[in-house]
Amino acid sequence: MIDFHNFETFNPSGPGLGNLFGQLSPFTALGIWPSGDFRLAPGDGAVPAAAFYLGAAFAAVLLLYGLLRCWRRRETAVLSAFLTAAVVYAAARAGGTAYTAAKALEVAAPLATAAILVAVLGEKGTGRLSGSMGRKGARSGQLAAAAAGIYVVAAGGCSLLAFANAPVGPTSYSPGLAELRPLVGDASTLVLASNQLLDEQHGTPFISWELRGGRVCIKREAEPGGKPPPGVRFVITSDSRAAAPFPGFRLRRAADPYLLWESSGPVRSHSPCPLIEVRQARQGPKP
């Protein structure tokens, strides 16, 4: 934990983005965010921006009403938990990074949902009085149930949309590439990956993220070619390849299931491999 606090995504003076593009909207914690990628701003995807704002406004009204009901009914557990999460988010937003603020939103999201549903669904018990007050309470309970139903369907649909579009990495994870990152540093590196990794397991963003900070070219291991791109000092292959991928390269390090090969001769200073910055690593270059 002592070393972990220096992690780049927790450093306010550094990029602090992790796999994010920037600060997330606090309205994402309210559940209605109709996008397959919660990192996108309203209108950047297929859904019009108005849908985001309408959904956020609807959820915000329900949240305020829910918090008021919690206060009146002395639901202190839900109320105090949400307010604590809100304070933590405000502190993370003011003094932390986009990554820490996003983590605070993750904590606040289920508490916001609890504040909405616990209070709003509690309205169903208001129709027990007789006469006009009973009819008024019944109507109030019906409206509350309808609002809760709309919220559950909308928020649930948004969650399913995010889950369905979430990129999934390799079926088996190894820290091998991360172990090689300090060795390659900011030098140009060519990664020869399998078709299965690139086409079926989101290998391009995974490789880019693991080797972020350097210049990285990603190609298919079966692609023909007698030499790497100019300026490449390192080549990474799977450990299934016993021989050097190109003449003039020697084995530098093995990190299961990868092999790191280094050029034994001079390397040109210019390289066509793109620089994988932290904020771009999640998208990665195209193979």
C-alpha positions as CSV (number, residue, x, y, z in Angstrom):
1,M,0.0,0.0,0.0
2,I,2.9,2.3,0.7
3,D,4.1,1.9,-2.9
4,F,0.6,1.9,-4.4
5,H,-0.1,5.5,-3.3
6,N,2.4,6.6,-5.9
7,F,0.5,4.9,-8.7
8,E,0.2,7.3,-11.7
9,T,-3.6,7.5,-11.6
10,F,-3.5,8.7,-8.0
11,N,-1.0,11.5,-8.7
12,P,-2.7,14.9,-9.1
13,S,0.5,16.3,-10.7
14,G,0.5,13.6,-13.3
15,P,-2.0,12.5,-15.9
16,G,-4.3,10.8,-13.4
17,L,-6.6,9.4,-16.1
18,G,-6.0,5.7,-16.1
19,N,-8.3,4.3,-18.8
20,L,-10.5,7.5,-18.7
21,F,-10.7,10.3,-21.2
22,G,-11.3,13.0,-18.6
23,Q,-13.5,13.8,-15.6
24,L,-16.8,11.8,-15.5
25,S,-20.0,13.6,-15.0
26,P,-21.4,13.2,-11.5
27,F,-24.8,12.4,-13.1
28,T,-23.4,9.0,-14.1
29,A,-23.9,8.0,-10.5
30,L,-27.7,8.4,-10.8
31,G,-28.0,5.4,-13.0
32,I,-29.6,6.8,-16.2
33,W,-26.7,7.3,-18.6
34,P,-27.8,5.7,-22.0
35,S,-24.3,4.9,-23.4
36,G,-22.4,1.8,-23.9
37,D,-19.3,3.6,-22.6
38,F,-19.9,5.7,-19.4
39,R,-16.7,7.7,-20.2
40,L,-18.3,9.4,-23.2
41,A,-19.8,12.9,-22.8
42,P,-23.5,13.3,-23.7
43,G,-24.1,13.3,-27.4
44,D,-20.7,11.7,-28.3
45,G,-22.4,8.3,-29.0
46,A,-25.5,7.2,-30.9
47,V,-27.9,8.5,-28.3
48,P,-28.8,12.3,-28.5
49,A,-27.5,14.5,-25.7
50,A,-31.1,15.4,-24.8
51,A,-31.7,11.8,-23.6
52,F,-28.8,12.1,-21.2
53,Y,-30.0,15.4,-19.8
54,L,-33.6,14.3,-19.5
55,G,-32.6,11.0,-17.8
56,A,-30.3,12.9,-15.4
57,A,-32.9,15.5,-14.6
58,F,-35.5,12.8,-13.9
59,A,-33.1,10.8,-11.6
60,A,-32.0,14.0,-9.9
61,V,-35.6,14.9,-9.0
62,L,-36.2,11.4,-7.6
63,L,-33.0,11.6,-5.6
64,L,-33.9,15.0,-4.0
65,Y,-37.3,13.7,-3.2
66,G,-35.8,10.5,-1.8
67,L,-33.4,12.3,0.4
68,L,-36.2,14.6,1.7
69,R,-38.3,11.5,2.5
70,C,-35.4,9.9,4.2
71,W,-34.9,13.0,6.3
72,R,-38.6,13.1,7.3
73,R,-38.8,9.4,8.0
74,R,-35.5,9.4,9.9
75,E,-33.9,6.9,7.5
76,T,-30.5,7.9,8.9
77,A,-28.5,4.9,7.5
78,V,-29.3,5.7,3.9
79,L,-29.1,9.4,4.3
80,S,-25.8,9.5,6.1
81,A,-24.2,6.9,3.8
82,F,-25.1,8.9,0.7
83,L,-24.0,12.2,2.2
84,T,-20.7,10.7,3.2
85,A,-20.2,9.4,-0.3
86,A,-21.0,12.9,-1.7
87,V,-18.4,14.5,0.6
88,V,-15.8,11.9,-0.5
89,Y,-16.6,12.6,-4.1
90,A,-16.3,16.4,-3.6
91,A,-12.9,15.9,-1.9
92,A,-11.7,13.6,-4.7
93,R,-12.9,16.0,-7.4
94,A,-11.3,19.0,-5.7
95,G,-8.0,17.5,-4.6
96,G,-7.6,14.2,-6.5
97,T,-7.5,13.0,-10.0
98,A,-10.2,12.1,-12.6
99,Y,-9.5,8.5,-11.7
100,T,-10.0,8.9,-7.9
101,A,-13.1,11.0,-8.6
102,A,-14.5,8.2,-10.8
103,K,-13.9,5.6,-8.0
104,A,-15.8,7.9,-5.6
105,L,-18.7,7.9,-8.1
106,E,-18.7,4.1,-8.1
107,V,-19.2,4.2,-4.3
108,A,-21.9,6.8,-4.5
109,A,-24.0,5.2,-7.3
110,P,-25.6,2.3,-5.3
111,L,-26.2,4.7,-2.4
112,A,-28.0,7.1,-4.7
113,T,-30.2,4.3,-6.0
114,A,-31.0,3.2,-2.5
115,A,-32.0,6.7,-1.5
116,I,-34.3,6.9,-4.5
117,L,-35.9,3.5,-4.2
118,V,-36.2,3.1,-0.4
119,A,-37.9,6.4,-0.1
120,V,-40.0,6.4,-3.2
121,L,-41.3,2.8,-2.8
122,G,-42.2,3.7,0.8
123,E,-45.0,5.9,-0.6
124,K,-47.0,2.8,-1.2
125,G,-47.9,2.8,2.4
126,T,-49.5,6.2,2.3
127,G,-52.9,5.1,1.0
128,R,-54.1,3.5,4.3
129,L,-56.1,6.6,5.5
130,S,-59.8,6.9,4.8
131,G,-61.7,9.6,2.8
132,S,-60.0,12.3,0.7
133,M,-56.7,11.8,2.5
134,G,-56.8,8.1,1.7
135,R,-57.5,8.8,-2.0
136,K,-54.8,11.4,-2.1
137,G,-52.4,9.0,-0.5
138,A,-53.4,6.3,-3.0
139,R,-52.7,8.5,-5.9
140,S,-49.4,9.5,-4.4
141,G,-48.5,5.9,-3.9
142,Q,-49.4,5.1,-7.5
143,L,-47.3,8.0,-8.9
144,A,-44.4,6.9,-6.7
145,A,-44.7,3.3,-7.9
146,A,-44.8,4.5,-11.5
147,A,-41.8,6.7,-11.1
148,A,-39.9,3.9,-9.4
149,G,-40.8,1.6,-12.2
150,I,-39.6,4.0,-14.9
151,Y,-36.4,4.6,-13.0
152,V,-35.7,0.8,-12.5
153,V,-36.3,0.1,-16.2
154,A,-34.3,3.1,-17.4
155,A,-31.4,2.5,-15.0
156,G,-31.4,-1.2,-15.6
157,G,-31.4,-0.8,-19.4
158,C,-28.4,1.6,-19.1
159,S,-26.5,-0.9,-17.0
160,L,-27.2,-3.7,-19.5
161,L,-26.1,-1.5,-22.3
162,A,-22.8,-0.7,-20.5
163,F,-22.2,-4.4,-19.7
164,A,-23.0,-5.5,-23.3
165,N,-20.5,-2.9,-24.8
166,A,-17.7,-3.3,-22.2
167,P,-14.5,-4.4,-23.8
168,V,-13.2,-7.7,-22.4
169,G,-9.5,-8.4,-22.5
170,P,-7.6,-11.7,-23.0
171,T,-9.2,-14.8,-21.6
172,S,-6.2,-15.4,-19.5
173,Y,-4.2,-12.5,-18.0
174,S,-0.5,-12.4,-17.4
175,P,1.5,-9.5,-15.9
176,G,4.3,-10.4,-18.4
177,L,3.9,-7.3,-20.6
178,A,3.8,-5.0,-17.5
179,E,7.0,-6.6,-16.3
180,L,8.7,-5.8,-19.6
181,R,7.5,-2.2,-19.7
182,P,10.4,-0.8,-17.5
183,L,12.9,-2.6,-19.8
184,V,11.5,-1.1,-23.1
185,G,10.9,2.3,-21.5
186,D,10.2,4.9,-24.2
187,A,12.1,2.9,-26.9
188,S,10.2,1.8,-30.0
189,T,8.8,-1.7,-29.6
190,L,7.1,-4.1,-32.1
191,V,4.7,-6.6,-30.6
192,L,3.8,-9.6,-32.7
193,A,0.5,-10.9,-31.5
194,S,-1.8,-13.7,-32.6
195,N,-4.9,-13.2,-34.7
196,Q,-7.0,-14.6,-31.8
197,L,-5.7,-12.0,-29.4
198,L,-6.2,-9.1,-31.7
199,D,-9.5,-10.1,-33.3
200,E,-11.4,-11.9,-30.5
201,Q,-9.9,-10.7,-27.2
202,H,-9.4,-6.9,-27.6
203,G,-5.7,-7.4,-27.8
204,T,-4.8,-4.0,-29.3
205,P,-6.0,-1.9,-26.3
206,F,-4.7,-4.4,-23.9
207,I,-1.2,-4.4,-25.3
208,S,-1.2,-0.6,-25.6
209,W,-2.2,-0.2,-22.0
210,E,0.4,-2.6,-20.7
211,L,3.2,-0.9,-22.7
212,R,2.0,2.7,-22.3
213,G,4.6,5.4,-22.2
214,G,6.6,4.0,-25.1
215,R,6.3,3.9,-28.9
216,V,4.5,0.7,-29.8
217,C,3.7,-1.0,-33.1
218,I,1.4,-4.0,-33.1
219,K,1.3,-6.5,-35.9
220,R,0.0,-9.9,-36.5
221,E,2.7,-12.6,-35.9
222,A,1.7,-14.3,-39.2
223,E,2.2,-11.2,-41.3
224,P,5.0,-11.6,-43.9
225,G,8.1,-9.4,-43.7
226,G,11.8,-9.9,-43.3
227,K,12.5,-7.0,-41.0
228,P,10.8,-4.8,-38.4
229,P,9.8,-1.2,-38.9
230,P,12.8,1.3,-38.8
231,G,13.8,2.5,-35.4
232,V,12.5,-0.5,-33.5
233,R,14.8,-1.6,-30.7
234,F,12.7,-4.3,-29.1
235,V,10.4,-7.0,-30.4
236,I,8.0,-8.9,-28.2
237,T,6.7,-12.3,-29.2
238,S,4.9,-15.2,-27.5
239,D,7.1,-17.8,-25.8
240,S,6.0,-20.3,-28.5
241,R,8.6,-18.8,-30.8
242,A,11.9,-20.3,-30.0
243,A,14.0,-18.4,-32.6
244,A,14.5,-14.7,-33.0
245,P,11.8,-13.0,-35.1
246,F,14.3,-11.1,-37.2
247,P,18.0,-11.3,-37.9
248,G,20.1,-9.3,-35.5
249,F,17.9,-9.6,-32.5
250,R,18.9,-11.5,-29.3
251,L,16.8,-12.6,-26.4
252,R,16.8,-10.1,-23.6
253,R,14.2,-11.3,-21.2
254,A,11.5,-14.0,-20.8
255,A,8.3,-13.0,-19.0
256,D,5.7,-15.8,-19.3
257,P,4.1,-16.0,-21.9
258,Y,6.2,-13.4,-23.7
259,L,9.8,-13.1,-25.0
260,L,11.6,-9.8,-25.3
261,W,14.1,-9.5,-28.1
262,E,16.6,-6.6,-28.4
263,S,18.4,-5.4,-31.5
264,S,22.1,-6.1,-31.2
265,G,23.0,-3.4,-33.7
266,P,22.5,0.3,-34.0
267,V,18.9,1.6,-34.3
268,R,17.7,4.6,-36.2
269,S,16.4,7.5,-34.1
270,H,13.2,7.9,-36.1
271,S,10.4,5.4,-35.7
272,P,6.9,5.2,-37.3
273,C,5.5,3.5,-34.1
274,P,3.1,5.8,-32.4
275,L,3.7,7.1,-28.9
276,I,1.2,5.4,-26.5
277,E,0.4,8.1,-24.0
278,V,-1.5,7.2,-20.8
279,R,-4.7,9.0,-21.9
280,Q,-4.6,7.2,-25.3
281,A,-3.6,3.8,-24.1
282,R,-7.1,2.5,-23.7
283,Q,-7.9,3.1,-27.4
284,G,-4.5,1.9,-28.7
285,P,-3.3,2.0,-32.2
286,K,-4.7,-0.2,-34.9
287,P,-2.7,-3.2,-35.9
